[in-house]
Amino acid sequence: MAPLPNAELVQTSLQLYRYLLRCCKQLPEESIRQHYRHAVRQSFRVHADEDDPERVQQIIRRAIEDADWVMNK
């Protein structure tokens, strides 16, 4: 399953959140979609207070890589 297009345009945490939730919609089974939606929401809450721009970009890159891996699994 291919990742969503325009992943390279994700620059903010809110854009990342939306991108990851759209990726979840493409997963085949409802139970899997629910699992990953929950994981995305939890990660967003955990990192919500991150204020270092370099760290935020690092988190965004890693999250997109992880999403690509999940989508191709």
Predicted model as a PDB file, atoms N, CA, C, CB and O in Angstrom, pLDDT in the B-factor column:
MODEL        1                                                                  
ATOM      1  N   MET A   1       0.853  -1.168   0.000  1.00 46.00           N  
ATOM      2  CA  MET A   1       0.000   0.000   0.000  1.00 46.00           C  
ATOM      3  C   MET A   1       0.905   1.239   0.000  1.00 46.00           C  
ATOM      4  CB  MET A   1      -0.974  -0.006   1.232  1.00 46.00           C  
ATOM      5  O   MET A   1       1.787   1.362   0.850  1.00 46.00           O  
ATOM      6  N   ALA A   2       0.695   2.117  -0.914  1.00 47.00           N  
ATOM      7  CA  ALA A   2       1.546   3.310  -1.038  1.00 47.00           C  
ATOM      8  C   ALA A   2       1.166   4.356  -0.006  1.00 47.00           C  
ATOM      9  CB  ALA A   2       1.443   3.906  -2.450  1.00 47.00           C  
ATOM     10  O   ALA A   2      -0.007   4.499   0.339  1.00 47.00           O  
ATOM     11  N   PRO A   3       2.161   5.089   0.489  1.00 56.00           N  
ATOM     12  CA  PRO A   3       1.854   6.186   1.417  1.00 56.00           C  
ATOM     13  C   PRO A   3       1.125   7.294   0.681  1.00 56.00           C  
ATOM     14  CB  PRO A   3       3.142   6.735   2.075  1.00 56.00           C  
ATOM     15  O   PRO A   3       1.123   7.336  -0.549  1.00 56.00           O  
ATOM     16  N   LEU A   4       0.518   8.175   1.421  1.00 65.00           N  
ATOM     17  CA  LEU A   4      -0.184   9.294   0.808  1.00 65.00           C  
ATOM     18  C   LEU A   4       0.812  10.224   0.135  1.00 65.00           C  
ATOM     19  CB  LEU A   4      -1.014  10.058   1.854  1.00 65.00           C  
ATOM     20  O   LEU A   4       1.950  10.354   0.587  1.00 65.00           O  
ATOM     21  N   PRO A   5       0.386  10.871  -0.943  1.00 70.00           N  
ATOM     22  CA  PRO A   5       1.283  11.824  -1.596  1.00 70.00           C  
ATOM     23  C   PRO A   5       1.468  13.073  -0.736  1.00 70.00           C  
ATOM     24  CB  PRO A   5       0.740  12.211  -2.981  1.00 70.00           C  
ATOM     25  O   PRO A   5       0.713  13.321   0.205  1.00 70.00           O  
ATOM     26  N   ASN A   6       2.468  13.832  -1.076  1.00 73.00           N  
ATOM     27  CA  ASN A   6       2.762  15.123  -0.435  1.00 73.00           C  
ATOM     28  C   ASN A   6       3.254  15.024   0.995  1.00 73.00           C  
ATOM     29  CB  ASN A   6       1.550  15.972  -0.457  1.00 73.00           C  
ATOM     30  O   ASN A   6       3.110  15.979   1.759  1.00 73.00           O  
ATOM     31  N   ALA A   7       3.828  13.901   1.376  1.00 76.00           N  
ATOM     32  CA  ALA A   7       4.389  13.779   2.725  1.00 76.00           C  
ATOM     33  C   ALA A   7       5.494  14.800   2.934  1.00 76.00           C  
ATOM     34  CB  ALA A   7       4.927  12.356   2.967  1.00 76.00           C  
ATOM     35  O   ALA A   7       5.727  15.259   4.052  1.00 76.00           O  
ATOM     36  N   GLU A   8       6.174  15.153   1.846  1.00 76.00           N  
ATOM     37  CA  GLU A   8       7.269  16.125   1.959  1.00 76.00           C  
ATOM     38  C   GLU A   8       6.771  17.526   2.292  1.00 76.00           C  
ATOM     39  CB  GLU A   8       8.064  16.165   0.667  1.00 76.00           C  
ATOM     40  O   GLU A   8       7.566  18.381   2.684  1.00 76.00           O  
ATOM     41  N   LEU A   9       5.468  17.779   2.144  1.00 84.00           N  
ATOM     42  CA  LEU A   9       4.906  19.091   2.457  1.00 84.00           C  
ATOM     43  C   LEU A   9       4.565  19.266   3.934  1.00 84.00           C  
ATOM     44  CB  LEU A   9       3.673  19.320   1.632  1.00 84.00           C  
ATOM     45  O   LEU A   9       4.250  20.373   4.370  1.00 84.00           O  
ATOM     46  N   VAL A  10       4.626  18.190   4.701  1.00 87.00           N  
ATOM     47  CA  VAL A  10       4.298  18.254   6.126  1.00 87.00           C  
ATOM     48  C   VAL A  10       5.391  19.033   6.856  1.00 87.00           C  
ATOM     49  CB  VAL A  10       4.143  16.822   6.731  1.00 87.00           C  
ATOM     50  O   VAL A  10       6.551  18.624   6.859  1.00 87.00           O  
ATOM     51  N   GLN A  11       5.021  20.152   7.471  1.00 87.00           N  
ATOM     52  CA  GLN A  11       5.979  21.004   8.162  1.00 87.00           C  
ATOM     53  C   GLN A  11       5.648  21.240   9.631  1.00 87.00           C  
ATOM     54  CB  GLN A  11       6.069  22.315   7.463  1.00 87.00           C  
ATOM     55  O   GLN A  11       6.538  21.552  10.422  1.00 87.00           O  
ATOM     56  N   THR A  12       4.380  21.095  10.004  1.00 89.00           N  
ATOM     57  CA  THR A  12       3.981  21.376  11.383  1.00 89.00           C  
ATOM     58  C   THR A  12       3.399  20.121  12.023  1.00 89.00           C  
ATOM     59  CB  THR A  12       2.954  22.532  11.432  1.00 89.00           C  
ATOM     60  O   THR A  12       3.066  19.150  11.343  1.00 89.00           O  
ATOM     61  N   SER A  13       3.288  20.166  13.336  1.00 90.00           N  
ATOM     62  CA  SER A  13       2.749  19.009  14.054  1.00 90.00           C  
ATOM     63  C   SER A  13       1.285  18.771  13.687  1.00 90.00           C  
ATOM     64  CB  SER A  13       2.888  19.209  15.573  1.00 90.00           C  
ATOM     65  O   SER A  13       0.853  17.622  13.602  1.00 90.00           O  
ATOM     66  N   LEU A  14       0.526  19.826  13.471  1.00 90.00           N  
ATOM     67  CA  LEU A  14      -0.881  19.661  13.087  1.00 90.00           C  
ATOM     68  C   LEU A  14      -0.996  19.032  11.692  1.00 90.00           C  
ATOM     69  CB  LEU A  14      -1.612  21.026  13.118  1.00 90.00           C  
ATOM     70  O   LEU A  14      -1.852  18.176  11.466  1.00 90.00           O  
ATOM     71  N   GLN A  15      -0.147  19.451  10.773  1.00 92.00           N  
ATOM     72  CA  GLN A  15      -0.140  18.842   9.444  1.00 92.00           C  
ATOM     73  C   GLN A  15       0.233  17.369   9.528  1.00 92.00           C  
ATOM     74  CB  GLN A  15       0.834  19.583   8.517  1.00 92.00           C  
ATOM     75  O   GLN A  15      -0.339  16.535   8.827  1.00 92.00           O  
ATOM     76  N   LEU A  16       1.187  17.055  10.382  1.00 93.00           N  
ATOM     77  CA  LEU A  16       1.594  15.670  10.581  1.00 93.00           C  
ATOM     78  C   LEU A  16       0.432  14.848  11.130  1.00 93.00           C  
ATOM     79  CB  LEU A  16       2.800  15.593  11.530  1.00 93.00           C  
ATOM     80  O   LEU A  16       0.164  13.745  10.655  1.00 93.00           O  
ATOM     81  N   TYR A  17      -0.253  15.392  12.131  1.00 93.00           N  
ATOM     82  CA  TYR A  17      -1.389  14.709  12.743  1.00 93.00           C  
ATOM     83  C   TYR A  17      -2.447  14.375  11.687  1.00 93.00           C  
ATOM     84  CB  TYR A  17      -2.002  15.578  13.861  1.00 93.00           C  
ATOM     85  O   TYR A  17      -2.939  13.248  11.625  1.00 93.00           O  
ATOM     86  N   ARG A  18      -2.785  15.350  10.872  1.00 92.00           N  
ATOM     87  CA  ARG A  18      -3.781  15.135   9.805  1.00 92.00           C  
ATOM     88  C   ARG A  18      -3.296  14.104   8.796  1.00 92.00           C  
ATOM     89  CB  ARG A  18      -4.094  16.459   9.085  1.00 92.00           C  
ATOM     90  O   ARG A  18      -4.057  13.233   8.376  1.00 92.00           O  
ATOM     91  N   TYR A  19      -2.028  14.203   8.409  1.00 92.00           N  
ATOM     92  CA  TYR A  19      -1.450  13.265   7.456  1.00 92.00           C  
ATOM     93  C   TYR A  19      -1.532  11.832   7.986  1.00 92.00           C  
ATOM     94  CB  TYR A  19       0.009  13.640   7.156  1.00 92.00           C  
ATOM     95  O   TYR A  19      -1.930  10.917   7.266  1.00 92.00           O  
ATOM     96  N   LEU A  20      -1.151  11.649   9.247  1.00 93.00           N  
ATOM     97  CA  LEU A  20      -1.155  10.301   9.820  1.00 93.00           C  
ATOM     98  C   LEU A  20      -2.569   9.744   9.955  1.00 93.00           C  
ATOM     99  CB  LEU A  20      -0.473  10.309  11.183  1.00 93.00           C  
ATOM    100  O   LEU A  20      -2.779   8.550   9.739  1.00 93.00           O  
ATOM    101  N   LEU A  21      -3.536  10.579  10.304  1.00 93.00           N  
ATOM    102  CA  LEU A  21      -4.919  10.108  10.385  1.00 93.00           C  
ATOM    103  C   LEU A  21      -5.453   9.735   9.004  1.00 93.00           C  
ATOM    104  CB  LEU A  21      -5.813  11.182  11.023  1.00 93.00           C  
ATOM    105  O   LEU A  21      -6.226   8.785   8.877  1.00 93.00           O  
ATOM    106  N   ARG A  22      -5.050  10.470   7.974  1.00 91.00           N  
ATOM    107  CA  ARG A  22      -5.455  10.098   6.611  1.00 91.00           C  
ATOM    108  C   ARG A  22      -4.813   8.773   6.210  1.00 91.00           C  
ATOM    109  CB  ARG A  22      -5.068  11.208   5.602  1.00 91.00           C  
ATOM    110  O   ARG A  22      -5.442   7.964   5.526  1.00 91.00           O  
ATOM    111  N   CYS A  23      -3.571   8.543   6.625  1.00 91.00           N  
ATOM    112  CA  CYS A  23      -2.917   7.254   6.365  1.00 91.00           C  
ATOM    113  C   CYS A  23      -3.700   6.120   7.028  1.00 91.00           C  
ATOM    114  CB  CYS A  23      -1.452   7.268   6.878  1.00 91.00           C  
ATOM    115  O   CYS A  23      -3.864   5.047   6.448  1.00 91.00           O  
ATOM    116  N   CYS A  24      -4.174   6.364   8.231  1.00 92.00           N  
ATOM    117  CA  CYS A  24      -4.929   5.337   8.962  1.00 92.00           C  
ATOM    118  C   CYS A  24      -6.187   4.932   8.202  1.00 92.00           C  
ATOM    119  CB  CYS A  24      -5.304   5.843  10.364  1.00 92.00           C  
ATOM    120  O   CYS A  24      -6.588   3.769   8.240  1.00 92.00           O  
ATOM    121  N   LYS A  25      -6.801   5.873   7.521  1.00 92.00           N  
ATOM    122  CA  LYS A  25      -8.018   5.574   6.764  1.00 92.00           C  
ATOM    123  C   LYS A  25      -7.765   4.582   5.636  1.00 92.00           C  
ATOM    124  CB  LYS A  25      -8.605   6.852   6.197  1.00 92.00           C  
ATOM    125  O   LYS A  25      -8.697   3.915   5.187  1.00 92.00           O  
ATOM    126  N   GLN A  26      -6.537   4.472   5.173  1.00 91.00           N  
ATOM    127  CA  GLN A  26      -6.206   3.564   4.082  1.00 91.00           C  
ATOM    128  C   GLN A  26      -5.912   2.141   4.543  1.00 91.00           C  
ATOM    129  CB  GLN A  26      -5.028   4.094   3.332  1.00 91.00           C  
ATOM    130  O   GLN A  26      -5.789   1.241   3.712  1.00 91.00           O  
ATOM    131  N   LEU A  27      -5.800   1.925   5.834  1.00 91.00           N  
ATOM    132  CA  LEU A  27      -5.485   0.587   6.332  1.00 91.00           C  
ATOM    133  C   LEU A  27      -6.669  -0.343   6.120  1.00 91.00           C  
ATOM    134  CB  LEU A  27      -5.102   0.634   7.824  1.00 91.00           C  
ATOM    135  O   LEU A  27      -7.817   0.102   6.153  1.00 91.00           O  
ATOM    136  N   PRO A  28      -6.407  -1.632   5.903  1.00 90.00           N  
ATOM    137  CA  PRO A  28      -7.462  -2.546   5.452  1.00 90.00           C  
ATOM    138  C   PRO A  28      -8.533  -2.925   6.487  1.00 90.00           C  
ATOM    139  CB  PRO A  28      -6.830  -3.778   4.974  1.00 90.00           C  
ATOM    140  O   PRO A  28      -9.705  -3.036   6.129  1.00 90.00           O  
ATOM    141  N   GLU A  29      -8.168  -3.122   7.729  1.00 92.00           N  
ATOM    142  CA  GLU A  29      -9.139  -3.609   8.716  1.00 92.00           C  
ATOM    143  C   GLU A  29      -9.443  -2.546   9.760  1.00 92.00           C  
ATOM    144  CB  GLU A  29      -8.618  -4.876   9.399  1.00 92.00           C  
ATOM    145  O   GLU A  29      -8.575  -1.759  10.135  1.00 92.00           O  
ATOM    146  N   GLU A  30     -10.683  -2.534  10.221  1.00 95.00           N  
ATOM    147  CA  GLU A  30     -11.116  -1.532  11.202  1.00 95.00           C  
ATOM    148  C   GLU A  30     -10.319  -1.628  12.500  1.00 95.00           C  
ATOM    149  CB  GLU A  30     -12.604  -1.695  11.499  1.00 95.00           C  
ATOM    150  O   GLU A  30      -9.972  -0.601  13.083  1.00 95.00           O  
ATOM    151  N   SER A  31     -10.028  -2.828  12.954  1.00 94.00           N  
ATOM    152  CA  SER A  31      -9.280  -2.972  14.209  1.00 94.00           C  
ATOM    153  C   SER A  31      -7.870  -2.395  14.078  1.00 94.00           C  
ATOM    154  CB  SER A  31      -9.205  -4.453  14.622  1.00 94.00           C  
ATOM    155  O   SER A  31      -7.350  -1.795  15.019  1.00 94.00           O  
ATOM    156  N   ILE A  32      -7.262  -2.576  12.918  1.00 93.00           N  
ATOM    157  CA  ILE A  32      -5.929  -2.024  12.676  1.00 93.00           C  
ATOM    158  C   ILE A  32      -6.012  -0.504  12.613  1.00 93.00           C  
ATOM    159  CB  ILE A  32      -5.320  -2.593  11.366  1.00 93.00           C  
ATOM    160  O   ILE A  32      -5.166   0.189  13.178  1.00 93.00           O  
ATOM    161  N   ARG A  33      -7.030   0.017  11.927  1.00 94.00           N  
ATOM    162  CA  ARG A  33      -7.215   1.480  11.843  1.00 94.00           C  
ATOM    163  C   ARG A  33      -7.378   2.081  13.232  1.00 94.00           C  
ATOM    164  CB  ARG A  33      -8.446   1.827  10.969  1.00 94.00           C  
ATOM    165  O   ARG A  33      -6.775   3.109  13.542  1.00 94.00           O  
ATOM    166  N   GLN A  34      -8.192   1.444  14.066  1.00 96.00           N  
ATOM    167  CA  GLN A  34      -8.409   1.949  15.427  1.00 96.00           C  
ATOM    168  C   GLN A  34      -7.114   1.944  16.231  1.00 96.00           C  
ATOM    169  CB  GLN A  34      -9.474   1.110  16.145  1.00 96.00           C  
ATOM    170  O   GLN A  34      -6.821   2.896  16.953  1.00 96.00           O  
ATOM    171  N   HIS A  35      -6.348   0.876  16.103  1.00 95.00           N  
ATOM    172  CA  HIS A  35      -5.080   0.766  16.834  1.00 95.00           C  
ATOM    173  C   HIS A  35      -4.146   1.920  16.465  1.00 95.00           C  
ATOM    174  CB  HIS A  35      -4.397  -0.591  16.536  1.00 95.00           C  
ATOM    175  O   HIS A  35      -3.614   2.593  17.348  1.00 95.00           O  
ATOM    176  N   TYR A  36      -3.947   2.151  15.168  1.00 94.00           N  
ATOM    177  CA  TYR A  36      -3.016   3.194  14.735  1.00 94.00           C  
ATOM    178  C   TYR A  36      -3.561   4.597  14.988  1.00 94.00           C  
ATOM    179  CB  TYR A  36      -2.701   3.026  13.261  1.00 94.00           C  
ATOM    180  O   TYR A  36      -2.783   5.506  15.278  1.00 94.00           O  
ATOM    181  N   ARG A  37      -4.879   4.800  14.886  1.00 96.00           N  
ATOM    182  CA  ARG A  37      -5.453   6.111  15.238  1.00 96.00           C  
ATOM    183  C   ARG A  37      -5.172   6.421  16.700  1.00 96.00           C  
ATOM    184  CB  ARG A  37      -6.985   6.142  14.966  1.00 96.00           C  
ATOM    185  O   ARG A  37      -4.800   7.542  17.048  1.00 96.00           O  
ATOM    186  N   HIS A  38      -5.355   5.417  17.550  1.00 97.00           N  
ATOM    187  CA  HIS A  38      -5.082   5.605  18.975  1.00 97.00           C  
ATOM    188  C   HIS A  38      -3.609   5.935  19.197  1.00 97.00           C  
ATOM    189  CB  HIS A  38      -5.472   4.345  19.772  1.00 97.00           C  
ATOM    190  O   HIS A  38      -3.287   6.835  19.973  1.00 97.00           O  
ATOM    191  N   ALA A  39      -2.720   5.220  18.526  1.00 95.00           N  
ATOM    192  CA  ALA A  39      -1.283   5.461  18.669  1.00 95.00           C  
ATOM    193  C   ALA A  39      -0.913   6.868  18.194  1.00 95.00           C  
ATOM    194  CB  ALA A  39      -0.482   4.409  17.879  1.00 95.00           C  
ATOM    195  O   ALA A  39      -0.088   7.534  18.820  1.00 95.00           O  
ATOM    196  N   VAL A  40      -1.515   7.323  17.100  1.00 95.00           N  
ATOM    197  CA  VAL A  40      -1.239   8.671  16.587  1.00 95.00           C  
ATOM    198  C   VAL A  40      -1.685   9.710  17.608  1.00 95.00           C  
ATOM    199  CB  VAL A  40      -1.952   8.905  15.226  1.00 95.00           C  
ATOM    200  O   VAL A  40      -0.948  10.652  17.899  1.00 95.00           O  
ATOM    201  N   ARG A  41      -2.878   9.545  18.146  1.00 96.00           N  
ATOM    202  CA  ARG A  41      -3.398  10.505  19.128  1.00 96.00           C  
ATOM    203  C   ARG A  41      -2.531  10.537  20.388  1.00 96.00           C  
ATOM    204  CB  ARG A  41      -4.849  10.156  19.500  1.00 96.00           C  
ATOM    205  O   ARG A  41      -2.236  11.609  20.917  1.00 96.00           O  
ATOM    206  N   GLN A  42      -2.128   9.364  20.862  1.00 96.00           N  
ATOM    207  CA  GLN A  42      -1.287   9.294  22.053  1.00 96.00           C  
ATOM    208  C   GLN A  42       0.054   9.990  21.807  1.00 96.00           C  
ATOM    209  CB  GLN A  42      -1.061   7.827  22.467  1.00 96.00           C  
ATOM    210  O   GLN A  42       0.520  10.755  22.651  1.00 96.00           O  
ATOM    211  N   SER A  43       0.664   9.730  20.670  1.00 94.00           N  
ATOM    212  CA  SER A  43       1.953  10.356  20.356  1.00 94.00           C  
ATOM    213  C   SER A  43       1.816  11.863  20.237  1.00 94.00           C  
ATOM    214  CB  SER A  43       2.527   9.782  19.061  1.00 94.00           C  
ATOM    215  O   SER A  43       2.696  12.610  20.666  1.00 94.00           O  
ATOM    216  N   PHE A  44       0.713  12.308  19.653  1.00 93.00           N  
ATOM    217  CA  PHE A  44       0.484  13.753  19.527  1.00 93.00           C  
ATOM    218  C   PHE A  44       0.402  14.389  20.909  1.00 93.00           C  
ATOM    219  CB  PHE A  44      -0.812  14.040  18.723  1.00 93.00           C  
ATOM    220  O   PHE A  44       0.980  15.450  21.143  1.00 93.00           O  
ATOM    221  N   ARG A  45      -0.314  13.744  21.822  1.00 94.00           N  
ATOM    222  CA  ARG A  45      -0.436  14.275  23.184  1.00 94.00           C  
ATOM    223  C   ARG A  45       0.906  14.280  23.915  1.00 94.00           C  
ATOM    224  CB  ARG A  45      -1.455  13.457  23.979  1.00 94.00           C  
ATOM    225  O   ARG A  45       1.227  15.235  24.623  1.00 94.00           O  
ATOM    226  N   VAL A  46       1.683  13.223  23.745  1.00 93.00           N  
ATOM    227  CA  VAL A  46       2.974  13.105  24.426  1.00 93.00           C  
ATOM    228  C   VAL A  46       3.930  14.209  23.978  1.00 93.00           C  
ATOM    229  CB  VAL A  46       3.597  11.726  24.160  1.00 93.00           C  
ATOM    230  O   VAL A  46       4.670  14.762  24.793  1.00 93.00           O  
ATOM    231  N   HIS A  47       3.915  14.528  22.686  1.00 91.00           N  
ATOM    232  CA  HIS A  47       4.858  15.498  22.136  1.00 91.00           C  
ATOM    233  C   HIS A  47       4.261  16.895  21.983  1.00 91.00           C  
ATOM    234  CB  HIS A  47       5.353  15.018  20.802  1.00 91.00           C  
ATOM    235  O   HIS A  47       4.886  17.758  21.365  1.00 91.00           O  
ATOM    236  N   ALA A  48       3.085  17.138  22.521  1.00 89.00           N  
ATOM    237  CA  ALA A  48       2.404  18.419  22.342  1.00 89.00           C  
ATOM    238  C   ALA A  48       3.181  19.594  22.926  1.00 89.00           C  
ATOM    239  CB  ALA A  48       1.038  18.361  22.971  1.00 89.00           C  
ATOM    240  O   ALA A  48       3.065  20.713  22.426  1.00 89.00           O  
ATOM    241  N   ASP A  49       3.957  19.369  23.955  1.00 91.00           N  
ATOM    242  CA  ASP A  49       4.686  20.472  24.592  1.00 91.00           C  
ATOM    243  C   ASP A  49       6.102  20.673  24.036  1.00 91.00           C  
ATOM    244  CB  ASP A  49       4.767  20.227  26.079  1.00 91.00           C  
ATOM    245  O   ASP A  49       6.865  21.482  24.563  1.00 91.00           O  
ATOM    246  N   GLU A  50       6.446  19.953  22.993  1.00 91.00           N  
ATOM    247  CA  GLU A  50       7.771  20.083  22.378  1.00 91.00           C  
ATOM    248  C   GLU A  50       7.889  21.458  21.713  1.00 91.00           C  
ATOM    249  CB  GLU A  50       8.016  18.941  21.335  1.00 91.00           C  
ATOM    250  O   GLU A  50       7.053  21.820  20.884  1.00 91.00           O  
ATOM    251  N   ASP A  51       8.917  22.218  22.072  1.00 91.00           N  
ATOM    252  CA  ASP A  51       9.047  23.567  21.523  1.00 91.00           C  
ATOM    253  C   ASP A  51      10.343  23.793  20.738  1.00 91.00           C  
ATOM    254  CB  ASP A  51       8.967  24.565  22.638  1.00 91.00           C  
ATOM    255  O   ASP A  51      10.535  24.869  20.172  1.00 91.00           O  
ATOM    256  N   ASP A  52      11.212  22.818  20.695  1.00 93.00           N  
ATOM    257  CA  ASP A  52      12.447  22.929  19.929  1.00 93.00           C  
ATOM    258  C   ASP A  52      12.157  22.620  18.451  1.00 93.00           C  
ATOM    259  CB  ASP A  52      13.540  21.966  20.497  1.00 93.00           C  
ATOM    260  O   ASP A  52      11.813  21.483  18.128  1.00 93.00           O  
ATOM    261  N   PRO A  53      12.287  23.599  17.552  1.00 92.00           N  
ATOM    262  CA  PRO A  53      11.946  23.388  16.139  1.00 92.00           C  
ATOM    263  C   PRO A  53      12.738  22.244  15.487  1.00 92.00           C  
ATOM    264  CB  PRO A  53      12.185  24.667  15.364  1.00 92.00           C  
ATOM    265  O   PRO A  53      12.200  21.515  14.654  1.00 92.00           O  
ATOM    266  N   GLU A  54      13.985  22.091  15.857  1.00 94.00           N  
ATOM    267  CA  GLU A  54      14.791  21.014  15.284  1.00 94.00           C  
ATOM    268  C   GLU A  54      14.255  19.650  15.726  1.00 94.00           C  
ATOM    269  CB  GLU A  54      16.271  21.168  15.697  1.00 94.00           C  
ATOM    270  O   GLU A  54      14.175  18.719  14.925  1.00 94.00           O  
ATOM    271  N   ARG A  55      13.894  19.543  16.986  1.00 94.00           N  
ATOM    272  CA  ARG A  55      13.327  18.286  17.506  1.00 94.00           C  
ATOM    273  C   ARG A  55      11.977  17.992  16.861  1.00 94.00           C  
ATOM    274  CB  ARG A  55      13.172  18.353  19.044  1.00 94.00           C  
ATOM    275  O   ARG A  55      11.681  16.838  16.553  1.00 94.00           O  
ATOM    276  N   VAL A  56      11.154  19.020  16.650  1.00 92.00           N  
ATOM    277  CA  VAL A  56       9.849  18.833  16.001  1.00 92.00           C  
ATOM    278  C   VAL A  56      10.051  18.282  14.589  1.00 92.00           C  
ATOM    279  CB  VAL A  56       9.054  20.176  15.954  1.00 92.00           C  
ATOM    280  O   VAL A  56       9.353  17.353  14.182  1.00 92.00           O  
ATOM    281  N   GLN A  57      11.001  18.847  13.841  1.00 92.00           N  
ATOM    282  CA  GLN A  57      11.270  18.352  12.490  1.00 92.00           C  
ATOM    283  C   GLN A  57      11.789  16.919  12.517  1.00 92.00           C  
ATOM    284  CB  GLN A  57      12.279  19.259  11.783  1.00 92.00           C  
ATOM    285  O   GLN A  57      11.464  16.121  11.638  1.00 92.00           O  
ATOM    286  N   GLN A  58      12.588  16.596  13.515  1.00 94.00           N  
ATOM    287  CA  GLN A  58      13.088  15.231  13.675  1.00 94.00           C  
ATOM    288  C   GLN A  58      11.919  14.267  13.930  1.00 94.00           C  
ATOM    289  CB  GLN A  58      14.117  15.161  14.839  1.00 94.00           C  
ATOM    290  O   GLN A  58      11.873  13.180  13.354  1.00 94.00           O  
ATOM    291  N   ILE A  59      10.996  14.660  14.776  1.00 93.00           N  
ATOM    292  CA  ILE A  59       9.819  13.832  15.076  1.00 93.00           C  
ATOM    293  C   ILE A  59       8.973  13.659  13.828  1.00 93.00           C  
ATOM    294  CB  ILE A  59       8.975  14.459  16.211  1.00 93.00           C  
ATOM    295  O   ILE A  59       8.486  12.561  13.557  1.00 93.00           O  
ATOM    296  N   ILE A  60       8.792  14.729  13.063  1.00 92.00           N  
ATOM    297  CA  ILE A  60       7.987  14.669  11.836  1.00 92.00           C  
ATOM    298  C   ILE A  60       8.615  13.693  10.842  1.00 92.00           C  
ATOM    299  CB  ILE A  60       7.854  16.076  11.197  1.00 92.00           C  
ATOM    300  O   ILE A  60       7.920  12.843  10.285  1.00 92.00           O  
ATOM    301  N   ARG A  61       9.926  13.812  10.618  1.00 91.00           N  
ATOM    302  CA  ARG A  61      10.602  12.903   9.680  1.00 91.00           C  
ATOM    303  C   ARG A  61      10.446  11.449  10.114  1.00 91.00           C  
ATOM    304  CB  ARG A  61      12.094  13.258   9.566  1.00 91.00           C  
ATOM    305  O   ARG A  61      10.146  10.579   9.297  1.00 91.00           O  
ATOM    306  N   ARG A  62      10.653  11.193  11.399  1.00 93.00           N  
ATOM    307  CA  ARG A  62      10.560   9.815  11.902  1.00 93.00           C  
ATOM    308  C   ARG A  62       9.141   9.275  11.793  1.00 93.00           C  
ATOM    309  CB  ARG A  62      11.028   9.746  13.357  1.00 93.00           C  
ATOM    310  O   ARG A  62       8.945   8.112  11.442  1.00 93.00           O  
ATOM    311  N   ALA A  63       8.152  10.111  12.092  1.00 93.00           N  
ATOM    312  CA  ALA A  63       6.756   9.673  12.018  1.00 93.00           C  
ATOM    313  C   ALA A  63       6.361   9.334  10.584  1.00 93.00           C  
ATOM    314  CB  ALA A  63       5.826  10.758  12.577  1.00 93.00           C  
ATOM    315  O   ALA A  63       5.637   8.364  10.357  1.00 93.00           O  
ATOM    316  N   ILE A  64       6.825  10.117   9.622  1.00 91.00           N  
ATOM    317  CA  ILE A  64       6.510   9.833   8.220  1.00 91.00           C  
ATOM    318  C   ILE A  64       7.190   8.541   7.773  1.00 91.00           C  
ATOM    319  CB  ILE A  64       6.945  11.007   7.315  1.00 91.00           C  
ATOM    320  O   ILE A  64       6.589   7.739   7.058  1.00 91.00           O  
ATOM    321  N   GLU A  65       8.433   8.335   8.189  1.00 91.00           N  
ATOM    322  CA  GLU A  65       9.128   7.080   7.871  1.00 91.00           C  
ATOM    323  C   GLU A  65       8.378   5.885   8.468  1.00 91.00           C  
ATOM    324  CB  GLU A  65      10.586   7.116   8.402  1.00 91.00           C  
ATOM    325  O   GLU A  65       8.202   4.862   7.807  1.00 91.00           O  
ATOM    326  N   ASP A  66       7.940   6.022   9.715  1.00 92.00           N  
ATOM    327  CA  ASP A  66       7.196   4.947  10.364  1.00 92.00           C  
ATOM    328  C   ASP A  66       5.866   4.692   9.662  1.00 92.00           C  
ATOM    329  CB  ASP A  66       6.956   5.281  11.836  1.00 92.00           C  
ATOM    330  O   ASP A  66       5.455   3.543   9.501  1.00 92.00           O  
ATOM    331  N   ALA A  67       5.192   5.765   9.246  1.00 90.00           N  
ATOM    332  CA  ALA A  67       3.916   5.619   8.536  1.00 90.00           C  
ATOM    333  C   ALA A  67       4.130   4.892   7.215  1.00 90.00           C  
ATOM    334  CB  ALA A  67       3.263   6.999   8.289  1.00 90.00           C  
ATOM    335  O   ALA A  67       3.334   4.030   6.843  1.00 90.00           O  
ATOM    336  N   ASP A  68       5.201   5.237   6.506  1.00 89.00           N  
ATOM    337  CA  ASP A  68       5.517   4.551   5.238  1.00 89.00           C  
ATOM    338  C   ASP A  68       5.734   3.061   5.493  1.00 89.00           C  
ATOM    339  CB  ASP A  68       6.782   5.174   4.567  1.00 89.00           C  
ATOM    340  O   ASP A  68       5.261   2.219   4.729  1.00 89.00           O  
ATOM    341  N   TRP A  69       6.445   2.744   6.561  1.00 91.00           N  
ATOM    342  CA  TRP A  69       6.698   1.342   6.887  1.00 91.00           C  
ATOM    343  C   TRP A  69       5.392   0.599   7.179  1.00 91.00           C  
ATOM    344  CB  TRP A  69       7.645   1.239   8.091  1.00 91.00           C  
ATOM    345  O   TRP A  69       5.185  -0.514   6.697  1.00 91.00           O  
ATOM    346  N   VAL A  70       4.519   1.220   7.966  1.00 89.00           N  
ATOM    347  CA  VAL A  70       3.239   0.590   8.304  1.00 89.00           C  
ATOM    348  C   VAL A  70       2.391   0.391   7.054  1.00 89.00           C  
ATOM    349  CB  VAL A  70       2.473   1.439   9.334  1.00 89.00           C  
ATOM    350  O   VAL A  70       1.767  -0.655   6.877  1.00 89.00           O  
ATOM    351  N   MET A  71       2.374   1.394   6.198  1.00 86.00           N  
ATOM    352  CA  MET A  71       1.556   1.305   4.988  1.00 86.00           C  
ATOM    353  C   MET A  71       2.062   0.230   4.023  1.00 86.00           C  
ATOM    354  CB  MET A  71       1.525   2.652   4.283  1.00 86.00           C  
ATOM    355  O   MET A  71       1.278  -0.354   3.274  1.00 86.00           O  
ATOM    356  N   ASN A  72       3.352  -0.026   4.042  1.00 85.00           N  
ATOM    357  CA  ASN A  72       3.939  -1.032   3.150  1.00 85.00           C  
ATOM    358  C   ASN A  72       3.987  -2.422   3.765  1.00 85.00           C  
ATOM    359  CB  ASN A  72       5.330  -0.616   2.759  1.00 85.00           C  
ATOM    360  O   ASN A  72       4.342  -3.383   3.083  1.00 85.00           O  
ATOM    361  N   LYS A  73       3.644  -2.545   5.018  1.00 79.00           N  
ATOM    362  CA  LYS A  73       3.713  -3.811   5.750  1.00 79.00           C  
ATOM    363  C   LYS A  73       2.685  -4.784   5.279  1.00 79.00           C  
ATOM    364  CB  LYS A  73       3.545  -3.584   7.218  1.00 79.00           C  
ATOM    365  O   LYS A  73       2.609  -5.899   5.793  1.00 79.00           O  
TER     366      LYS A  73                                                      
ENDMDL                                                                          
END                                                                             
